[in-house]
């Protein structure tokens, strides 16, 4: 009897009993002592969900609690809700630069909702963002060399410039090294409203990659009246004709509002081509918009009409 008491002998436990049921050794344990992990292990998912929701209400940005909530929803077979939690945390990770963690969570969500095509698109988007982040660091260095201290360009403003350029065709079609090569060979320029950027017929050899603002192309009709033909904004290139084809500016170009642009001169172009591993593609990207050529064709039609 004494030995039995020493080793906790007494009522025999039914192997099928779970903690919390009458007769179980832990039956008298207070409910508030259960942790969320305990509740999940005990498969008391409803209670775990309620506790987690209370904690998240107090601290909505607690990503660990969101992941625990997803785990509890999986236990309840509420997969749609689990997918929502995984998706939320994945986006937060991606915004903080933890792209691989975000992709891993969305991949986990895909297994719960294999028919949800939006998850695949979100994974692809984060993968692009990851790739673009690598390009961004290289491009910022190029922009710093283009403007930098000479143009009184702060780190914050450089990031703002990149924000405008990130979706441009130049950035989309060149790799990081080529983007840095281009940006570092350009000059960051600013023009006030109504400033003339180029004049029709001029053979001044440069092109402009517009970062921000609006540039209008216009010509003088008979009698001297001005006619605006087209406007250009972030990501547009003008002047590829004079620089790359040694042609003339097809029209007058004026800042319709304050403009920030990157200027590539003949000297800068030569710098980009020295040691360039793929000069042909590099030049094709600079001329692919064909803005000067299209503008010249439009102007010929207007003047012969």
ChimeraX commands (.cxc) that place a marker at each C-alpha (Angstrom):
marker #1 position 0.00,0.00,0.00 radius 0.5
marker #1 position 2.80,2.41,0.92 radius 0.5
marker #1 position 4.64,1.77,-2.32 radius 0.5
marker #1 position 1.40,2.34,-4.26 radius 0.5
marker #1 position 0.89,5.69,-2.56 radius 0.5
marker #1 position 4.48,6.74,-3.16 radius 0.5
marker #1 position 4.09,6.25,-6.89 radius 0.5
marker #1 position 0.72,7.94,-7.17 radius 0.5
marker #1 position -1.28,4.77,-7.15 radius 0.5
marker #1 position -5.00,4.99,-6.77 radius 0.5
marker #1 position -7.81,5.08,-9.27 radius 0.5
marker #1 position -6.82,3.40,-12.52 radius 0.5
marker #1 position -6.89,5.67,-15.57 radius 0.5
marker #1 position -8.96,4.63,-18.54 radius 0.5
marker #1 position -6.61,4.67,-21.58 radius 0.5
marker #1 position -9.36,6.29,-23.64 radius 0.5
marker #1 position -9.77,9.24,-21.31 radius 0.5
marker #1 position -8.47,12.64,-22.42 radius 0.5
marker #1 position -7.15,15.41,-20.18 radius 0.5
marker #1 position -10.03,17.39,-18.79 radius 0.5
marker #1 position -12.41,14.41,-18.51 radius 0.5
marker #1 position -13.52,13.16,-15.09 radius 0.5
marker #1 position -11.14,10.54,-13.73 radius 0.5
marker #1 position -8.12,11.78,-15.64 radius 0.5
marker #1 position -5.17,12.78,-13.41 radius 0.5
marker #1 position -5.31,16.32,-14.82 radius 0.5
marker #1 position -9.08,16.60,-14.48 radius 0.5
marker #1 position -8.76,19.10,-11.68 radius 0.5
marker #1 position -6.41,21.43,-13.58 radius 0.5
marker #1 position -7.83,24.93,-14.01 radius 0.5
marker #1 position -8.87,25.79,-17.56 radius 0.5
marker #1 position -7.08,29.13,-17.51 radius 0.5
marker #1 position -3.77,27.35,-17.11 radius 0.5
marker #1 position -4.01,25.80,-20.54 radius 0.5
marker #1 position -1.85,27.54,-23.07 radius 0.5
marker #1 position -2.92,27.96,-26.67 radius 0.5
marker #1 position -0.44,25.26,-27.62 radius 0.5
marker #1 position -2.04,22.98,-25.01 radius 0.5
marker #1 position -5.48,23.57,-26.49 radius 0.5
marker #1 position -4.24,22.77,-29.99 radius 0.5
marker #1 position -2.49,19.60,-28.80 radius 0.5
marker #1 position -5.66,18.58,-26.96 radius 0.5
marker #1 position -7.57,19.24,-30.20 radius 0.5
marker #1 position -9.74,21.82,-28.46 radius 0.5
marker #1 position -9.56,23.99,-31.53 radius 0.5
marker #1 position -12.69,26.08,-30.88 radius 0.5
marker #1 position -11.27,27.27,-27.58 radius 0.5
marker #1 position -7.88,27.89,-29.17 radius 0.5
marker #1 position -9.54,30.04,-31.86 radius 0.5
marker #1 position -11.33,32.15,-29.26 radius 0.5
marker #1 position -8.15,32.72,-27.28 radius 0.5
marker #1 position -6.21,33.59,-30.43 radius 0.5
marker #1 position -8.85,36.03,-31.66 radius 0.5
marker #1 position -8.73,37.81,-28.31 radius 0.5
marker #1 position -4.95,38.14,-28.49 radius 0.5
marker #1 position -5.03,39.32,-32.12 radius 0.5
marker #1 position -7.67,41.90,-31.26 radius 0.5
marker #1 position -5.23,43.39,-28.76 radius 0.5
marker #1 position -2.25,43.08,-31.10 radius 0.5
marker #1 position -3.34,42.76,-34.76 radius 0.5
marker #1 position 0.28,42.72,-35.98 radius 0.5
marker #1 position 1.29,39.63,-34.00 radius 0.5
marker #1 position 2.11,37.38,-36.93 radius 0.5
marker #1 position 2.89,34.42,-34.69 radius 0.5
marker #1 position -0.68,34.48,-33.37 radius 0.5
marker #1 position -2.05,34.65,-36.92 radius 0.5
marker #1 position -0.06,31.52,-37.79 radius 0.5
marker #1 position -1.36,29.75,-34.69 radius 0.5
marker #1 position -4.88,30.76,-35.70 radius 0.5
marker #1 position -4.31,29.22,-39.13 radius 0.5
marker #1 position -3.20,26.01,-37.40 radius 0.5
marker #1 position -6.36,25.96,-35.30 radius 0.5
marker #1 position -8.54,26.56,-38.36 radius 0.5
marker #1 position -6.85,23.62,-40.06 radius 0.5
marker #1 position -7.77,21.49,-37.04 radius 0.5
marker #1 position -11.39,22.60,-37.50 radius 0.5
marker #1 position -11.10,21.88,-41.23 radius 0.5
marker #1 position -11.99,25.52,-41.92 radius 0.5
marker #1 position -9.43,25.69,-44.70 radius 0.5
marker #1 position -10.66,28.92,-46.28 radius 0.5
marker #1 position -10.03,30.77,-43.03 radius 0.5
marker #1 position -6.63,29.13,-42.64 radius 0.5
marker #1 position -5.73,30.24,-46.17 radius 0.5
marker #1 position -6.72,33.82,-45.30 radius 0.5
marker #1 position -4.42,33.79,-42.27 radius 0.5
marker #1 position -1.51,32.33,-44.22 radius 0.5
marker #1 position -2.09,34.90,-46.96 radius 0.5
marker #1 position -2.12,37.80,-44.53 radius 0.5
marker #1 position 1.15,36.75,-42.88 radius 0.5
marker #1 position 2.74,36.04,-46.28 radius 0.5
marker #1 position 2.00,39.59,-47.47 radius 0.5
marker #1 position 3.41,41.05,-44.26 radius 0.5
marker #1 position 6.59,39.02,-44.67 radius 0.5
marker #1 position 6.95,40.14,-48.28 radius 0.5
marker #1 position 6.51,43.80,-47.35 radius 0.5
marker #1 position 9.32,43.43,-44.81 radius 0.5
marker #1 position 11.58,41.84,-47.42 radius 0.5
marker #1 position 11.21,38.22,-46.23 radius 0.5
marker #1 position 10.12,37.02,-49.64 radius 0.5
marker #1 position 11.05,33.35,-49.18 radius 0.5
marker #1 position 8.98,33.10,-45.99 radius 0.5
marker #1 position 6.01,34.66,-47.77 radius 0.5
marker #1 position 6.31,32.27,-50.71 radius 0.5
marker #1 position 6.58,29.28,-48.34 radius 0.5
marker #1 position 3.36,30.24,-46.55 radius 0.5
marker #1 position 1.46,30.76,-49.79 radius 0.5
marker #1 position 2.71,27.37,-51.00 radius 0.5
marker #1 position 1.34,25.86,-47.80 radius 0.5
marker #1 position -1.96,27.63,-48.44 radius 0.5
marker #1 position -2.01,26.19,-51.97 radius 0.5
marker #1 position -2.08,22.66,-50.54 radius 0.5
marker #1 position -5.20,23.58,-48.58 radius 0.5
marker #1 position -6.89,25.27,-51.56 radius 0.5
marker #1 position -5.41,23.74,-54.74 radius 0.5
marker #1 position -8.15,25.23,-56.92 radius 0.5
marker #1 position -7.52,28.81,-55.79 radius 0.5
marker #1 position -5.61,30.29,-58.73 radius 0.5
marker #1 position -5.14,33.61,-56.94 radius 0.5
marker #1 position -2.57,31.96,-54.68 radius 0.5
marker #1 position -0.40,31.07,-57.68 radius 0.5
marker #1 position -0.62,34.65,-58.94 radius 0.5
marker #1 position 0.36,35.98,-55.50 radius 0.5
marker #1 position 3.37,33.66,-55.36 radius 0.5
marker #1 position 4.47,34.83,-58.81 radius 0.5
marker #1 position 4.04,38.46,-57.78 radius 0.5
marker #1 position 6.18,38.02,-54.66 radius 0.5
marker #1 position 8.81,36.22,-56.73 radius 0.5
marker #1 position 8.88,39.21,-59.09 radius 0.5
marker #1 position 9.14,41.57,-56.13 radius 0.5
marker #1 position 12.05,39.54,-54.80 radius 0.5
marker #1 position 13.79,39.77,-58.14 radius 0.5
marker #1 position 13.01,43.48,-58.41 radius 0.5
marker #1 position 14.40,44.10,-54.93 radius 0.5
marker #1 position 17.79,42.89,-56.13 radius 0.5
marker #1 position 17.53,45.17,-59.16 radius 0.5
marker #1 position 16.41,48.04,-56.93 radius 0.5
marker #1 position 19.59,48.03,-54.86 radius 0.5
marker #1 position 21.73,48.11,-58.00 radius 0.5
marker #1 position 19.56,50.77,-59.66 radius 0.5
marker #1 position 19.70,53.04,-56.61 radius 0.5
marker #1 position 23.47,52.98,-56.78 radius 0.5
marker #1 position 23.23,54.02,-60.42 radius 0.5
marker #1 position 20.79,56.82,-59.58 radius 0.5
marker #1 position 23.07,57.96,-56.79 radius 0.5
marker #1 position 25.89,58.34,-59.30 radius 0.5
marker #1 position 23.56,60.13,-61.74 radius 0.5
marker #1 position 22.41,62.69,-59.21 radius 0.5
marker #1 position 24.06,62.22,-55.88 radius 0.5
marker #1 position 25.55,65.13,-54.04 radius 0.5
marker #1 position 25.86,67.27,-57.14 radius 0.5
marker #1 position 22.09,67.38,-57.57 radius 0.5
marker #1 position 21.45,67.52,-53.81 radius 0.5
marker #1 position 19.58,64.23,-54.02 radius 0.5
marker #1 position 18.88,62.63,-50.66 radius 0.5
marker #1 position 18.51,58.89,-50.08 radius 0.5
marker #1 position 14.78,59.39,-49.61 radius 0.5
marker #1 position 14.46,61.21,-52.91 radius 0.5
marker #1 position 16.50,58.55,-54.72 radius 0.5
marker #1 position 14.00,55.94,-53.50 radius 0.5
marker #1 position 11.19,58.19,-54.72 radius 0.5
marker #1 position 12.81,58.40,-58.14 radius 0.5
marker #1 position 13.10,54.62,-58.24 radius 0.5
marker #1 position 9.41,54.35,-57.36 radius 0.5
marker #1 position 8.54,56.23,-60.55 radius 0.5
marker #1 position 10.98,54.27,-62.71 radius 0.5
marker #1 position 10.36,50.74,-61.38 radius 0.5
marker #1 position 7.55,49.98,-63.84 radius 0.5
marker #1 position 9.17,51.65,-66.87 radius 0.5
marker #1 position 10.00,49.57,-69.93 radius 0.5
marker #1 position 13.70,50.37,-69.48 radius 0.5
marker #1 position 13.75,48.80,-66.03 radius 0.5
marker #1 position 11.54,45.89,-67.07 radius 0.5
marker #1 position 13.67,44.98,-70.08 radius 0.5
marker #1 position 17.21,45.47,-68.75 radius 0.5
marker #1 position 18.96,43.45,-66.07 radius 0.5
marker #1 position 20.32,45.05,-62.93 radius 0.5
marker #1 position 23.86,45.54,-64.19 radius 0.5
marker #1 position 22.66,47.19,-67.41 radius 0.5
marker #1 position 20.30,49.46,-65.46 radius 0.5
marker #1 position 23.15,50.57,-63.21 radius 0.5
marker #1 position 25.36,51.09,-66.26 radius 0.5
marker #1 position 22.68,53.30,-67.83 radius 0.5
marker #1 position 21.66,55.32,-64.77 radius 0.5
marker #1 position 25.22,55.97,-63.65 radius 0.5
marker #1 position 26.02,57.40,-67.12 radius 0.5
marker #1 position 23.06,59.80,-67.06 radius 0.5
marker #1 position 22.59,63.19,-65.47 radius 0.5
marker #1 position 19.65,63.93,-63.20 radius 0.5
marker #1 position 17.98,67.14,-64.39 radius 0.5
marker #1 position 15.05,69.20,-63.21 radius 0.5
marker #1 position 12.97,71.58,-65.30 radius 0.5
marker #1 position 10.45,74.16,-64.15 radius 0.5
marker #1 position 7.00,74.47,-65.65 radius 0.5
marker #1 position 7.11,75.91,-69.22 radius 0.5
marker #1 position 10.85,75.25,-69.57 radius 0.5
marker #1 position 11.84,74.36,-73.16 radius 0.5
marker #1 position 13.64,71.02,-73.18 radius 0.5
marker #1 position 14.36,70.76,-76.92 radius 0.5
marker #1 position 13.45,72.64,-80.11 radius 0.5
marker #1 position 12.20,71.27,-83.41 radius 0.5
marker #1 position 15.01,70.79,-85.90 radius 0.5
marker #1 position 17.76,70.94,-83.30 radius 0.5
marker #1 position 20.42,68.24,-83.55 radius 0.5
marker #1 position 21.52,68.53,-79.95 radius 0.5
marker #1 position 22.48,64.95,-79.16 radius 0.5
marker #1 position 20.79,63.68,-75.99 radius 0.5
marker #1 position 17.76,61.74,-74.83 radius 0.5
marker #1 position 15.58,62.11,-71.77 radius 0.5
marker #1 position 14.09,59.37,-69.62 radius 0.5
marker #1 position 11.24,61.10,-67.81 radius 0.5
marker #1 position 11.13,60.23,-64.13 radius 0.5
marker #1 position 8.29,62.45,-63.00 radius 0.5
marker #1 position 6.14,65.24,-64.43 radius 0.5
marker #1 position 4.63,65.82,-67.87 radius 0.5
marker #1 position 6.36,66.91,-71.08 radius 0.5
marker #1 position 4.36,68.12,-74.07 radius 0.5
marker #1 position 5.41,67.93,-77.71 radius 0.5
marker #1 position 4.07,70.74,-79.89 radius 0.5
marker #1 position 4.66,72.49,-83.19 radius 0.5
marker #1 position 3.77,75.87,-84.68 radius 0.5
marker #1 position 0.99,75.97,-87.23 radius 0.5
marker #1 position 0.80,78.52,-90.00 radius 0.5
marker #1 position 0.29,81.87,-88.35 radius 0.5
marker #1 position 2.37,80.83,-85.35 radius 0.5
marker #1 position -0.39,79.11,-83.39 radius 0.5
marker #1 position 0.86,76.25,-81.20 radius 0.5
marker #1 position -0.61,72.77,-81.47 radius 0.5
marker #1 position 0.13,70.10,-78.85 radius 0.5
marker #1 position 0.51,66.67,-80.42 radius 0.5
marker #1 position 1.29,64.46,-77.48 radius 0.5
marker #1 position 2.34,64.41,-73.83 radius 0.5
marker #1 position 4.90,62.18,-72.11 radius 0.5
marker #1 position 5.30,61.15,-68.49 radius 0.5
marker #1 position 7.09,58.72,-66.14 radius 0.5
marker #1 position 9.03,56.04,-67.99 radius 0.5
marker #1 position 8.77,57.65,-71.44 radius 0.5
marker #1 position 11.91,58.27,-73.50 radius 0.5
marker #1 position 12.22,61.21,-75.87 radius 0.5
marker #1 position 15.23,62.14,-77.98 radius 0.5
marker #1 position 16.28,58.65,-79.05 radius 0.5
marker #1 position 16.32,59.95,-82.65 radius 0.5
marker #1 position 18.86,62.73,-82.12 radius 0.5
marker #1 position 21.06,60.57,-79.87 radius 0.5
marker #1 position 20.90,57.11,-81.44 radius 0.5
marker #1 position 20.09,57.93,-85.07 radius 0.5
marker #1 position 21.91,61.31,-85.28 radius 0.5
marker #1 position 18.64,62.85,-86.41 radius 0.5
marker #1 position 16.86,66.10,-85.49 radius 0.5
marker #1 position 14.32,66.71,-82.74 radius 0.5
marker #1 position 10.91,66.17,-84.41 radius 0.5
marker #1 position 9.05,68.88,-82.47 radius 0.5
marker #1 position 9.34,71.36,-79.63 radius 0.5
marker #1 position 9.32,69.81,-76.16 radius 0.5
marker #1 position 8.24,71.77,-73.12 radius 0.5
marker #1 position 7.64,70.96,-69.44 radius 0.5
marker #1 position 3.88,71.11,-68.95 radius 0.5
marker #1 position 4.55,70.92,-65.22 radius 0.5
marker #1 position 7.76,70.61,-63.17 radius 0.5
marker #1 position 9.75,67.70,-64.57 radius 0.5
marker #1 position 12.48,65.44,-63.25 radius 0.5
marker #1 position 14.34,63.44,-65.89 radius 0.5
marker #1 position 17.50,61.46,-66.54 radius 0.5
marker #1 position 19.55,62.85,-69.42 radius 0.5
marker #1 position 21.86,60.70,-71.55 radius 0.5
marker #1 position 24.34,62.59,-73.73 radius 0.5
marker #1 position 26.65,61.31,-76.47 radius 0.5
marker #1 position 29.47,61.11,-73.94 radius 0.5
marker #1 position 27.26,59.20,-71.51 radius 0.5
marker #1 position 26.15,56.80,-74.25 radius 0.5
marker #1 position 29.74,56.01,-75.14 radius 0.5
marker #1 position 30.41,55.30,-71.48 radius 0.5
marker #1 position 27.52,52.81,-71.33 radius 0.5
marker #1 position 28.84,50.93,-74.37 radius 0.5
marker #1 position 32.44,50.50,-73.22 radius 0.5
marker #1 position 32.72,46.88,-72.07 radius 0.5
marker #1 position 28.96,46.35,-72.42 radius 0.5
marker #1 position 28.31,42.58,-72.68 radius 0.5
marker #1 position 25.16,43.06,-74.81 radius 0.5
marker #1 position 25.26,46.45,-76.54 radius 0.5
marker #1 position 22.72,45.52,-79.23 radius 0.5
marker #1 position 19.95,44.69,-76.76 radius 0.5
marker #1 position 20.90,47.71,-74.65 radius 0.5
marker #1 position 20.40,50.08,-77.59 radius 0.5
marker #1 position 17.20,48.35,-78.68 radius 0.5
marker #1 position 15.67,48.94,-75.25 radius 0.5
marker #1 position 16.51,52.64,-75.49 radius 0.5
marker #1 position 14.86,52.98,-78.89 radius 0.5
marker #1 position 11.98,50.49,-78.53 radius 0.5
marker #1 position 9.34,53.10,-77.68 radius 0.5
marker #1 position 9.97,54.89,-81.02 radius 0.5
marker #1 position 8.45,58.07,-79.64 radius 0.5
marker #1 position 10.50,60.38,-81.87 radius 0.5
marker #1 position 9.79,58.35,-85.00 radius 0.5
marker #1 position 6.06,58.19,-84.32 radius 0.5
marker #1 position 5.93,61.89,-83.51 radius 0.5
marker #1 position 7.75,62.78,-86.73 radius 0.5
marker #1 position 5.31,60.69,-88.77 radius 0.5
marker #1 position 2.34,62.38,-87.08 radius 0.5
marker #1 position 3.78,65.81,-87.75 radius 0.5
marker #1 position 4.30,65.01,-91.45 radius 0.5
marker #1 position 0.67,63.95,-91.77 radius 0.5
marker #1 position -0.58,67.09,-90.05 radius 0.5
marker #1 position 1.50,69.38,-92.26 radius 0.5
marker #1 position 0.50,67.70,-95.51 radius 0.5
marker #1 position -3.18,67.41,-94.67 radius 0.5
marker link #1:1,2 radius 0.2
marker link #1:2,3 radius 0.2
marker link #1:3,4 radius 0.2
marker link #1:4,5 radius 0.2
marker link #1:5,6 radius 0.2
marker link #1:6,7 radius 0.2
marker link #1:7,8 radius 0.2
marker link #1:8,9 radius 0.2
marker link #1:9,10 radius 0.2
marker link #1:10,11 radius 0.2
marker link #1:11,12 radius 0.2
marker link #1:12,13 radius 0.2
marker link #1:13,14 radius 0.2
marker link #1:14,15 radius 0.2
marker link #1:15,16 radius 0.2
marker link #1:16,17 radius 0.2
marker link #1:17,18 radius 0.2
marker link #1:18,19 radius 0.2
marker link #1:19,20 radius 0.2
marker link #1:20,21 radius 0.2
marker link #1:21,22 radius 0.2
marker link #1:22,23 radius 0.2
marker link #1:23,24 radius 0.2
marker link #1:24,25 radius 0.2
marker link #1:25,26 radius 0.2
marker link #1:26,27 radius 0.2
marker link #1:27,28 radius 0.2
marker link #1:28,29 radius 0.2
marker link #1:29,30 radius 0.2
marker link #1:30,31 radius 0.2
marker link #1:31,32 radius 0.2
marker link #1:32,33 radius 0.2
marker link #1:33,34 radius 0.2
marker link #1:34,35 radius 0.2
marker link #1:35,36 radius 0.2
marker link #1:36,37 radius 0.2
marker link #1:37,38 radius 0.2
marker link #1:38,39 radius 0.2
marker link #1:39,40 radius 0.2
marker link #1:40,41 radius 0.2
marker link #1:41,42 radius 0.2
marker link #1:42,43 radius 0.2
marker link #1:43,44 radius 0.2
marker link #1:44,45 radius 0.2
marker link #1:45,46 radius 0.2
marker link #1:46,47 radius 0.2
marker link #1:47,48 radius 0.2
marker link #1:48,49 radius 0.2
marker link #1:49,50 radius 0.2
marker link #1:50,51 radius 0.2
marker link #1:51,52 radius 0.2
marker link #1:52,53 radius 0.2
marker link #1:53,54 radius 0.2
marker link #1:54,55 radius 0.2
marker link #1:55,56 radius 0.2
marker link #1:56,57 radius 0.2
marker link #1:57,58 radius 0.2
marker link #1:58,59 radius 0.2
marker link #1:59,60 radius 0.2
marker link #1:60,61 radius 0.2
marker link #1:61,62 radius 0.2
marker link #1:62,63 radius 0.2
marker link #1:63,64 radius 0.2
marker link #1:64,65 radius 0.2
marker link #1:65,66 radius 0.2
marker link #1:66,67 radius 0.2
marker link #1:67,68 radius 0.2
marker link #1:68,69 radius 0.2
marker link #1:69,70 radius 0.2
marker link #1:70,71 radius 0.2
marker link #1:71,72 radius 0.2
marker link #1:72,73 radius 0.2
marker link #1:73,74 radius 0.2
marker link #1:74,75 radius 0.2
marker link #1:75,76 radius 0.2
marker link #1:76,77 radius 0.2
marker link #1:77,78 radius 0.2
marker link #1:78,79 radius 0.2
marker link #1:79,80 radius 0.2
marker link #1:80,81 radius 0.2
marker link #1:81,82 radius 0.2
marker link #1:82,83 radius 0.2
marker link #1:83,84 radius 0.2
marker link #1:84,85 radius 0.2
marker link #1:85,86 radius 0.2
marker link #1:86,87 radius 0.2
marker link #1:87,88 radius 0.2
marker link #1:88,89 radius 0.2
marker link #1:89,90 radius 0.2
marker link #1:90,91 radius 0.2
marker link #1:91,92 radius 0.2
marker link #1:92,93 radius 0.2
marker link #1:93,94 radius 0.2
marker link #1:94,95 radius 0.2
marker link #1:95,96 radius 0.2
marker link #1:96,97 radius 0.2
marker link #1:97,98 radius 0.2
marker link #1:98,99 radius 0.2
marker link #1:99,100 radius 0.2
marker link #1:100,101 radius 0.2
marker link #1:101,102 radius 0.2
marker link #1:102,103 radius 0.2
marker link #1:103,104 radius 0.2
marker link #1:104,105 radius 0.2
marker link #1:105,106 radius 0.2
marker link #1:106,107 radius 0.2
marker link #1:107,108 radius 0.2
marker link #1:108,109 radius 0.2
marker link #1:109,110 radius 0.2
marker link #1:110,111 radius 0.2
marker link #1:111,112 radius 0.2
marker link #1:112,113 radius 0.2
marker link #1:113,114 radius 0.2
marker link #1:114,115 radius 0.2
marker link #1:115,116 radius 0.2
marker link #1:116,117 radius 0.2
marker link #1:117,118 radius 0.2
marker link #1:118,119 radius 0.2
marker link #1:119,120 radius 0.2
marker link #1:120,121 radius 0.2
marker link #1:121,122 radius 0.2
marker link #1:122,123 radius 0.2
marker link #1:123,124 radius 0.2
marker link #1:124,125 radius 0.2
marker link #1:125,126 radius 0.2
marker link #1:126,127 radius 0.2
marker link #1:127,128 radius 0.2
marker link #1:128,129 radius 0.2
marker link #1:129,130 radius 0.2
marker link #1:130,131 radius 0.2
marker link #1:131,132 radius 0.2
marker link #1:132,133 radius 0.2
marker link #1:133,134 radius 0.2
marker link #1:134,135 radius 0.2
marker link #1:135,136 radius 0.2
marker link #1:136,137 radius 0.2
marker link #1:137,138 radius 0.2
marker link #1:138,139 radius 0.2
marker link #1:139,140 radius 0.2
marker link #1:140,141 radius 0.2
marker link #1:141,142 radius 0.2
marker link #1:142,143 radius 0.2
marker link #1:143,144 radius 0.2
marker link #1:144,145 radius 0.2
marker link #1:145,146 radius 0.2
marker link #1:146,147 radius 0.2
marker link #1:147,148 radius 0.2
marker link #1:148,149 radius 0.2
marker link #1:149,150 radius 0.2
marker link #1:150,151 radius 0.2
marker link #1:151,152 radius 0.2
marker link #1:152,153 radius 0.2
marker link #1:153,154 radius 0.2
marker link #1:154,155 radius 0.2
marker link #1:155,156 radius 0.2
marker link #1:156,157 radius 0.2
marker link #1:157,158 radius 0.2
marker link #1:158,159 radius 0.2
marker link #1:159,160 radius 0.2
marker link #1:160,161 radius 0.2
marker link #1:161,162 radius 0.2
marker link #1:162,163 radius 0.2
marker link #1:163,164 radius 0.2
marker link #1:164,165 radius 0.2
marker link #1:165,166 radius 0.2
marker link #1:166,167 radius 0.2
marker link #1:167,168 radius 0.2
marker link #1:168,169 radius 0.2
marker link #1:169,170 radius 0.2
marker link #1:170,171 radius 0.2
marker link #1:171,172 radius 0.2
marker link #1:172,173 radius 0.2
marker link #1:173,174 radius 0.2
marker link #1:174,175 radius 0.2
marker link #1:175,176 radius 0.2
marker link #1:176,177 radius 0.2
marker link #1:177,178 radius 0.2
marker link #1:178,179 radius 0.2
marker link #1:179,180 radius 0.2
marker link #1:180,181 radius 0.2
marker link #1:181,182 radius 0.2
marker link #1:182,183 radius 0.2
marker link #1:183,184 radius 0.2
marker link #1:184,185 radius 0.2
marker link #1:185,186 radius 0.2
marker link #1:186,187 radius 0.2
marker link #1:187,188 radius 0.2
marker link #1:188,189 radius 0.2
marker link #1:189,190 radius 0.2
marker link #1:190,191 radius 0.2
marker link #1:191,192 radius 0.2
marker link #1:192,193 radius 0.2
marker link #1:193,194 radius 0.2
marker link #1:194,195 radius 0.2
marker link #1:195,196 radius 0.2
marker link #1:196,197 radius 0.2
marker link #1:197,198 radius 0.2
marker link #1:198,199 radius 0.2
marker link #1:199,200 radius 0.2
marker link #1:200,201 radius 0.2
marker link #1:201,202 radius 0.2
marker link #1:202,203 radius 0.2
marker link #1:203,204 radius 0.2
marker link #1:204,205 radius 0.2
marker link #1:205,206 radius 0.2
marker link #1:206,207 radius 0.2
marker link #1:207,208 radius 0.2
marker link #1:208,209 radius 0.2
marker link #1:209,210 radius 0.2
marker link #1:210,211 radius 0.2
marker link #1:211,212 radius 0.2
marker link #1:212,213 radius 0.2
marker link #1:213,214 radius 0.2
marker link #1:214,215 radius 0.2
marker link #1:215,216 radius 0.2
marker link #1:216,217 radius 0.2
marker link #1:217,218 radius 0.2
marker link #1:218,219 radius 0.2
marker link #1:219,220 radius 0.2
marker link #1:220,221 radius 0.2
marker link #1:221,222 radius 0.2
marker link #1:222,223 radius 0.2
marker link #1:223,224 radius 0.2
marker link #1:224,225 radius 0.2
marker link #1:225,226 radius 0.2
marker link #1:226,227 radius 0.2
marker link #1:227,228 radius 0.2
marker link #1:228,229 radius 0.2
marker link #1:229,230 radius 0.2
marker link #1:230,231 radius 0.2
marker link #1:231,232 radius 0.2
marker link #1:232,233 radius 0.2
marker link #1:233,234 radius 0.2
marker link #1:234,235 radius 0.2
marker link #1:235,236 radius 0.2
marker link #1:236,237 radius 0.2
marker link #1:237,238 radius 0.2
marker link #1:238,239 radius 0.2
marker link #1:239,240 radius 0.2
marker link #1:240,241 radius 0.2
marker link #1:241,242 radius 0.2
marker link #1:242,243 radius 0.2
marker link #1:243,244 radius 0.2
marker link #1:244,245 radius 0.2
marker link #1:245,246 radius 0.2
marker link #1:246,247 radius 0.2
marker link #1:247,248 radius 0.2
marker link #1:248,249 radius 0.2
marker link #1:249,250 radius 0.2
marker link #1:250,251 radius 0.2
marker link #1:251,252 radius 0.2
marker link #1:252,253 radius 0.2
marker link #1:253,254 radius 0.2
marker link #1:254,255 radius 0.2
marker link #1:255,256 radius 0.2
marker link #1:256,257 radius 0.2
marker link #1:257,258 radius 0.2
marker link #1:258,259 radius 0.2
marker link #1:259,260 radius 0.2
marker link #1:260,261 radius 0.2
marker link #1:261,262 radius 0.2
marker link #1:262,263 radius 0.2
marker link #1:263,264 radius 0.2
marker link #1:264,265 radius 0.2
marker link #1:265,266 radius 0.2
marker link #1:266,267 radius 0.2
marker link #1:267,268 radius 0.2
marker link #1:268,269 radius 0.2
marker link #1:269,270 radius 0.2
marker link #1:270,271 radius 0.2
marker link #1:271,272 radius 0.2
marker link #1:272,273 radius 0.2
marker link #1:273,274 radius 0.2
marker link #1:274,275 radius 0.2
marker link #1:275,276 radius 0.2
marker link #1:276,277 radius 0.2
marker link #1:277,278 radius 0.2
marker link #1:278,279 radius 0.2
marker link #1:279,280 radius 0.2
marker link #1:280,281 radius 0.2
marker link #1:281,282 radius 0.2
marker link #1:282,283 radius 0.2
marker link #1:283,284 radius 0.2
marker link #1:284,285 radius 0.2
marker link #1:285,286 radius 0.2
marker link #1:286,287 radius 0.2
marker link #1:287,288 radius 0.2
marker link #1:288,289 radius 0.2
marker link #1:289,290 radius 0.2
marker link #1:290,291 radius 0.2
marker link #1:291,292 radius 0.2
marker link #1:292,293 radius 0.2
marker link #1:293,294 radius 0.2
marker link #1:294,295 radius 0.2
marker link #1:295,296 radius 0.2
marker link #1:296,297 radius 0.2
marker link #1:297,298 radius 0.2
marker link #1:298,299 radius 0.2
marker link #1:299,300 radius 0.2
marker link #1:300,301 radius 0.2
marker link #1:301,302 radius 0.2
marker link #1:302,303 radius 0.2
marker link #1:303,304 radius 0.2
marker link #1:304,305 radius 0.2
view
